Amino acid sequence: MSIPFPRAAVSALALLACGAIGAAQIERLTLSEMVAKTDDSIVGKIVASKVFRVDHPVDGPDLFFTTITIQGRSLVNGVAVEVPVTFAGGFVDPQHGVHNSEAPAADEILIGNEVVAFYKWSDNMGGDVAGNALYAAHGGLYRVVHAGTDSVALGKGPGYAIDNNWKLQDLDAEVTRLDEQPK
């Protein structure tokens, strides 16, 4: 018994899609690998958030990016900094924008949240947008909470650079130590 052509084509496309999905993997990073691959990391408060759209002749129309500005200090050297960090996705209004499954969740990037962010300069994140790219998308941003007298960076589980909760002072010391190692 033969399968009609449209059904066969759909089946073949489904198999190809499964093969492509099976080959795609999100990069798993240890804290050491994250520090080695990024320019810096910051701990601080999100003080601004802006979504913008780019229409590009090569990369296409309707590219949306979010830039959050974090005011705090470098975990590498302790210097006070204010850093804009950009990632793909976001909405300029309820009808115009794009969801990105790899972007941080909306509640993670609220103004006033305290976060740890790892970033690396990119000359082109798409659409010729240059800036400090949030490294590993949502895997480069971690919420900070306060428990008694301790500040804690919340881990995201196995495969993430911060897999378990870390006291911020311990994370700070470890990132500084790791950055001092030869690259």
For each residue, the residues with C-beta under 8 A, 3 or more apart:
1:
2:
3: 7 8 11
4: 7 8
5: 8 9
6: 9 10
7: 3 4 10 11
8: 3 4 5 11 12
9: 5 6 12 13
10: 6 7 13 14
11: 3 7 8 14 15
12: 8 9 15 16
13: 9 10 16 17
14: 10 11 17 18
15: 11 12 18 19
16: 12 13 19 20
17: 13 14 20 21
18: 14 15 21 22
19: 15 16 22 23
20: 16 17 23 24
21: 17 18 24
22: 18 19
23: 19 20
24: 20 21
25:
26: 102 139 159
27: 136 139
28: 158 159 160
29: 33 34 37 136 139 159 160 161
30: 33 34 161
31: 34 35 161 162 174 175 178
32: 35 36 178
33: 29 30 36 37 161
34: 29 30 31 37 38 41 118 135 136 140 161
35: 31 32 38 41 76 118 161 175 178 179
36: 32 33 178 181 183
37: 29 33 34 120 135
38: 34 35 41 118 119 120 135 140
39: 119 120 121 132
40: 74 75 76 83 118 119
41: 34 35 38 74 75 76 116 117 118 119 175
42: 70 72 73 74 75 81 83 85 116 117 119
43: 72 73 75 114 115 116 144 153 168 172
44: 70 71 72 73 81 82 114 115
45: 70 71 72 112 113 114 115
46: 49 68 69 70 109 110 111 112 113 114 115
47: 69 70 71 82 111
48: 67 68 69 111
49: 46 66 67 68 69 109 110 111
50: 66 67
51: 64 65 66 67 90 91 92 97
52: 64 65 67 92
53: 62 63 64 92 96 97
54: 59 63 64 65 126 127 128 129
55: 60 61 62 63 127
56: 59 60 61 63 126 127 128
57:
58:
59: 54 56 63 126 127 128
60: 55 56 63 127
61: 55 56
62: 53 55 98
63: 53 54 55 56 59 60 88 126 127 129
64: 51 52 53 54 88 89 90 91 92 96 97 98
65: 51 52 54 86 87 88 89 90 125 126 127 129
66: 49 50 51 86 87 88 89 90 103 109
67: 48 49 50 51 52 84 85 86 131
68: 46 48 49 84 85 109 117
69: 46 47 48 49 82 83 84 85
70: 42 44 45 46 47 82 83 84 85 115 117
71: 44 45 47 81 82
72: 42 43 44 45 80 81 82 114
73: 42 43 44 78 79 80 81
74: 40 41 42 77 78 79 81
75: 40 41 42 43 78 116 171 172 175 176
76: 35 40 41 175 176 179
77: 74 176 179
78: 73 74 75 172 176
79: 73 74
80: 72 73
81: 42 44 71 72 73 74
82: 44 47 69 70 71 72
83: 40 42 69 70 117 119 132
84: 67 68 69 70 131 132
85: 42 67 68 69 70 117 119 131 132 133 134
86: 65 66 67 125 129 131 132 133 134
87: 65 66 100 102 103 104 133 134 137
88: 63 64 65 66 100 102 103 125 126 137
89: 64 65 66 97 98 99 100 102 103
90: 51 64 65 66 97 98 100 103
91: 51 64 94 96 97 98
92: 51 52 53 64 96 97
93: 96 97
94: 91
95:
96: 53 64 91 92 93
97: 51 53 64 89 90 91 92 93
98: 62 64 89 90 91
99: 89 103
100: 87 88 89 90 103 137
101:
102: 26 87 88 89 137 138
103: 66 87 88 89 90 99 100 137 138
104: 87 108 109 134 137 138 141
105: 108 109 138
106: 109 110
107: 110
108: 104 105 113 115 138 141 143
109: 46 49 66 68 104 105 106 113 115 141
110: 46 49 106 107 113
111: 46 47 48 49
112: 45 46
113: 45 46 108 109 110 143
114: 43 44 45 46 72 143 144 145 151
115: 43 44 45 46 70 108 109 141 142 143 144
116: 41 42 43 75 141 142 144 153 162 168 171
117: 41 42 68 70 83 85 134 140 141 142
118: 34 35 38 40 41 134 135 136 140 141 161
119: 38 39 40 41 42 83 85 132 133 134 135 140
120: 37 38 39 132 133 135
121: 39 130 131 132 133
122: 125 130 131 132 133
123: 130
124: 127 128 129 130
125: 65 86 88 122 129 130 131 133
126: 54 56 59 63 65 88 129
127: 54 55 56 59 60 63 65 124
128: 54 56 59 124
129: 54 63 65 86 124 125 126
130: 121 122 123 124 125
131: 67 84 85 86 121 122 125
132: 39 83 84 85 86 119 120 121 122
133: 85 86 87 119 120 121 122 125
134: 85 86 87 104 117 118 119 137 138 140 141
135: 34 37 38 118 119 120 139 140
136: 27 29 34 118 139 140 161
137: 87 88 100 102 103 104 134 140
138: 102 103 104 105 108 134 141
139: 26 27 29 135 136 156 159 160 161
140: 34 38 117 118 119 134 135 136 137 161
141: 104 108 109 115 116 117 118 134 138
142: 115 116 117 153 154 155 156 162
143: 108 113 114 115 153 154
144: 43 114 115 116 151 152 153 154 168
145: 114 151 152 154
146: 150 151 152
147: 150 151 152
148:
149:
150: 146 147 167 168
151: 114 144 145 146 147 167 168 169
152: 144 145 146 147 165 166 167 168
153: 43 116 142 143 144 162 165 166 168 171
154: 142 143 144 145 162 165
155: 142 160 162 163 164 165 166
156: 139 142 160 162 163
157: 160 163
158: 28 163
159: 26 28 29 139 163
160: 28 29 139 155 156 157 163
161: 29 30 31 33 34 35 118 136 139 140
162: 31 116 142 153 154 155 156 166 171
163: 155 156 157 158 159 160
164: 155
165: 152 153 154 155
166: 152 153 155 162 170 171 174
167: 150 151 152 170 171
168: 43 116 144 150 151 152 153 171 172
169: 151 172 173
170: 166 167 173 174
171: 75 116 153 162 166 167 168 174 175
172: 43 75 78 168 169 175 176
173: 169 170 176 177
174: 31 166 170 171 177 178
175: 31 35 41 75 76 171 172 178 179
176: 75 76 77 78 172 173 179 180
177: 173 174 180 181
178: 31 32 35 36 174 175 181
179: 35 76 77 175 176
180: 176 177
181: 36 177 178
182:
183: 36
